[in-house]
């Protein structure tokens, strides 16, 4: 039987940076599970260059628990690593390598626990899910959830194993990323009023977003369960113009909205679109009819908040021995699972503080603690639901 450490060593060796295929890792997991007698189902992307893996063991029927993780990792480009990023290195009780914390450590623990689950008289099914392209917008799991949503038998609870140091997390904010392209009209800067300055109109749009962000930060819209306790709006990229003596005819900027569960990111976008349509475009068209403002979605995922009184919350409290429920600032696939009718909590080994950094690591004691948590889950699943 392979240990979680040995499995983590195998998983880290696969370069599953989101721009790469994850099929080699998925094939490894499929073969591992097949040898244990567990059949697997693959749900590919349109190009068949990546795949989600879904497996189920234990009794037939509705309900049960799903353990879910993503296979992709963020790039190591430009980072100063002191160890090989795609080889496991152990130093002073820490296991280094890309994805050790985020989140191949959890996947390794889950795979290592499969023989134990198989040996138990489970009273409810165990579902396993490994997705692709979580790091670039929670893209891959959507196709898997489309398949699962069409079936009558669904998990009753999902545990997303993102790194929380095995603390029970019930919520996180949602995110919407959008690109805005402003098409102005160029002319010599000496005759600036004859042109349409794309940068200046982009600045008006960005200012409108800033004011929206300030409004959403007002005390009456805050939720103390989150940090920061309000929906945030920020512009992260802006590009435009060619030379100082040319009125710029193009400018683009990327902005994001990170929403509390009770807020709607799409309403922020709709408000900006109304401002562009009714306030700015008439001014631009008065000078040149060929000007335009266009919006393009970049990424999105919904917020998550699972009620403290829910079965999912009670289970994770039982498994962790803690009712100190919290939220996290980063996003997960949990909101998508919840939208698909599968209540979700977030709890996994390692710290997000190590994720996405050079010399990413997970402590050996965190792997051991996750192994123990999964054994407690197996014992709980032997009881009738």
Residue pairs with C-beta under 8 A, 6 or more apart in sequence:
1 112
1 115
2 10
2 32
2 111
2 112
3 112
4 105
4 108
4 109
4 111
4 112
4 113
4 367
4 370
4 371
5 88
5 95
5 108
5 364
5 367
6 112
7 32
7 107
7 108
7 111
7 112
8 88
8 95
8 97
8 100
8 104
8 105
8 108
8 362
8 367
9 88
10 28
11 25
11 28
11 99
11 104
11 107
11 108
12 86
12 87
12 88
12 97
12 98
12 99
12 100
12 104
13 86
13 87
13 88
14 22
14 24
14 25
14 28
14 86
15 86
16 22
16 25
16 71
16 72
16 73
16 99
16 132
17 72
17 73
17 74
17 75
17 76
17 98
18 72
18 73
18 74
18 75
18 132
18 133
18 135
18 136
19 75
21 49
21 50
22 50
22 51
22 71
22 72
22 132
23 49
23 50
23 51
25 71
26 42
26 51
26 53
26 71
26 130
26 132
29 40
29 53
29 107
29 111
29 130
30 40
30 42
30 53
32 111
33 39
33 40
33 55
33 111
33 114
33 128
34 40
36 114
36 115
36 118
37 118
38 55
38 57
38 114
38 118
39 55
40 53
40 54
40 55
41 53
41 54
41 55
41 147
42 51
42 52
42 53
42 54
43 51
43 52
43 54
43 143
43 144
43 147
44 50
44 51
44 52
44 143
45 51
45 132
45 133
45 140
45 143
50 132
50 133
50 140
51 132
52 129
52 130
52 131
52 132
52 140
52 141
52 143
52 144
53 128
53 129
53 130
54 127
54 128
54 129
54 144
54 147
54 148
55 127
55 128
56 125
56 126
56 127
56 128
57 114
57 117
57 118
57 122
57 125
57 126
57 128
58 64
58 117
58 122
58 124
58 125
58 126
58 381
59 122
59 123
59 124
59 125
60 125
60 153
61 124
61 125
61 153
62 152
62 153
62 154
62 156
63 124
63 125
63 153
63 154
63 155
63 156
63 385
64 124
64 125
64 126
64 127
64 155
64 156
64 157
64 381
64 385
65 124
65 126
65 127
65 155
65 156
65 157
65 158
65 159
65 315
65 377
65 381
66 126
66 127
66 128
66 129
66 155
66 157
66 158
66 159
66 337
66 342
67 106
67 110
67 126
67 127
67 128
67 129
67 158
67 159
67 161
67 374
68 128
68 129
68 130
68 131
68 141
68 158
68 159
68 160
68 161
68 333
68 337
69 103
69 104
69 106
69 107
69 110
69 129
69 130
69 131
69 160
69 161
69 162
69 348
70 103
70 130
70 131
70 132
70 133
70 134
70 135
70 140
70 141
70 333
71 104
71 107
71 130
71 131
71 132
72 132
72 133
72 134
72 135
72 136
72 140
73 98
73 99
73 102
73 104
73 135
74 98
74 102
74 135
74 355
74 356
76 85
76 98
76 358
79 85
79 357
79 358
80 358
81 358
81 359
82 358
82 359
83 89
83 91
83 96
83 97
83 359
84 97
85 97
85 98
85 358
85 360
86 97
86 98
87 97
88 95
88 96
88 97
88 100
89 95
89 96
89 97
90 96
90 364
93 363
93 364
93 365
94 361
94 362
94 363
94 364
95 105
95 361
95 362
95 363
95 364
95 367
96 359
96 360
96 361
97 360
97 361
98 360
99 105
99 360
100 350
100 354
100 360
100 361
100 362
101 163
101 349
101 350
101 351
101 352
101 354
101 355
101 360
101 361
101 362
102 162
102 163
102 350
102 352
102 354
102 355
102 356
102 360
103 161
103 162
103 163
103 348
103 350
105 163
105 348
105 349
105 350
105 362
105 366
105 367
105 370
106 161
106 162
106 163
106 348
106 349
106 350
106 370
107 130
107 161
108 367
109 161
109 349
109 367
109 370
109 371
109 374
110 128
110 161
110 374
112 371
113 371
113 374
113 375
113 378
114 128
116 374
116 375
116 378
117 126
117 378
117 381
120 378
120 379
120 381
120 382
121 382
122 378
122 381
122 382
123 381
123 382
123 383
123 384
123 385
124 156
124 381
124 384
124 385
125 153
125 155
126 381
127 155
129 141
129 144
131 140
131 141
131 144
131 333
132 139
132 140
133 139
133 140
134 140
134 141
134 332
134 333
136 299
137 177
137 298
137 299
137 300
137 301
138 299
138 301
138 331
138 332
138 333
138 336
141 333
141 336
141 337
142 336
145 336
145 337
145 340
148 154
148 340
148 342
149 340
149 341
154 340
154 341
154 342
155 342
156 311
156 342
156 343
156 385
157 311
157 312
157 315
157 342
157 343
157 344
157 345
158 312
158 334
158 337
158 342
158 343
158 344
158 345
159 316
159 344
159 345
159 346
159 347
160 332
160 333
160 334
160 337
160 344
160 345
160 346
160 347
160 348
161 346
161 347
161 348
161 349
161 370
162 169
162 328
162 330
162 332
162 346
162 348
162 352
163 348
163 349
163 350
163 351
163 352
163 354
163 355
163 362
164 328
164 346
164 347
164 348
164 352
165 349
165 350
165 351
165 366
166 320
166 347
166 348
166 349
166 366
166 369
166 370
166 373
167 320
167 322
167 324
167 326
167 347
168 313
168 316
168 317
168 320
168 322
168 323
168 324
168 325
168 326
168 345
168 347
169 325
169 326
169 327
169 328
169 345
169 346
169 347
170 304
170 305
170 306
170 307
170 308
170 313
170 325
170 326
170 327
170 345
170 346
171 225
171 226
171 261
171 303
171 304
171 305
171 306
171 327
171 328
172 303
172 304
172 327
172 328
172 329
172 330
172 331
172 332
172 334
172 335
172 346
173 226
173 231
173 258
173 259
173 260
173 261
173 303
173 329
173 331
174 258
174 259
174 261
174 265
174 300
174 301
174 302
174 303
174 304
174 331
174 335
175 256
175 257
175 258
175 259
175 265
175 299
175 300
175 301
175 331
176 256
176 257
176 259
176 265
176 266
176 268
176 269
176 297
176 299
176 300
177 254
177 255
177 256
177 297
177 298
177 299
177 300
178 254
178 255
178 256
178 257
178 269
178 295
178 296
178 297
178 298
179 252
179 253
179 254
179 295
179 296
179 297
179 298
180 202
180 205
180 252
180 253
180 254
180 255
180 272
180 293
180 294
180 295
180 296
181 250
181 251
181 252
181 292
181 293
181 294
181 295
181 296
182 198
182 199
182 201
182 202
182 205
182 240
182 250
182 251
182 252
182 292
182 293
183 198
183 249
183 250
183 290
183 291
183 292
183 293
183 294
184 195
184 196
184 197
184 198
184 199
184 201
184 247
184 248
184 249
184 250
184 251
184 284
184 288
184 291
185 195
185 196
185 247
185 249
185 287
185 288
185 290
185 291
186 195
186 246
186 247
186 248
186 249
187 194
187 195
187 246
187 247
188 245
188 246
188 247
189 244
189 245
189 246
189 247
190 245
192 247
193 287
194 287
195 247
195 249
195 287
195 288
196 247
196 249
196 284
196 287
196 288
196 291
197 247
197 248
198 240
198 241
198 248
198 249
198 250
198 251
199 240
199 241
199 248
199 251
201 251
201 280
201 284
201 293
202 238
202 240
202 251
202 252
202 253
204 280
205 253
205 272
205 275
205 276
205 280
205 293
206 235
206 238
206 253
206 255
208 272
208 275
209 233
209 234
209 235
209 255
209 268
209 272
210 233
212 233
212 268
212 271
212 272
213 231
213 232
213 233
213 234
215 221
216 230
216 231
216 232
216 233
216 263
216 268
217 228
217 230
217 231
217 232
218 230
221 230
221 231
221 260
221 263
222 229
222 230
223 229
223 230
223 260
223 261
223 262
225 305
225 326
225 327
226 260
226 327
226 329
227 327
227 329
230 260
231 257
231 258
231 259
231 260
231 263
231 265
231 268
232 257
232 258
233 255
233 256
233 257
233 268
234 255
234 256
235 253
235 254
235 255
236 254
236 255
236 256
237 252
237 253
237 254
238 251
238 252
238 253
238 254
239 251
239 252
239 253
240 248
240 250
240 251
240 252
241 248
241 250
241 251
242 248
254 298
257 265
257 268
257 269
259 265
259 268
259 303
260 303
261 303
261 304
261 305
263 303
265 300
269 295
272 295
273 295
276 293
280 293
281 291
281 292
281 293
284 291
284 292
284 293
285 291
301 331
301 332
301 333
301 335
301 336
302 335
302 336
302 338
302 339
303 335
304 332
304 334
304 335
304 338
304 344
304 346
305 327
306 312
306 313
306 338
306 343
306 344
306 345
307 313
308 323
308 325
310 343
311 343
312 343
312 344
312 345
313 325
313 345
315 345
315 380
316 345
316 347
317 323
317 325
318 376
318 380
319 347
319 373
319 376
319 377
319 380
320 347
320 373
328 346
328 352
330 352
332 346
334 344
334 345
334 346
335 344
337 343
337 344
338 344
347 373
348 370
349 362
349 366
349 367
349 369
349 370
350 362
350 363
350 366
354 360
354 361
354 362
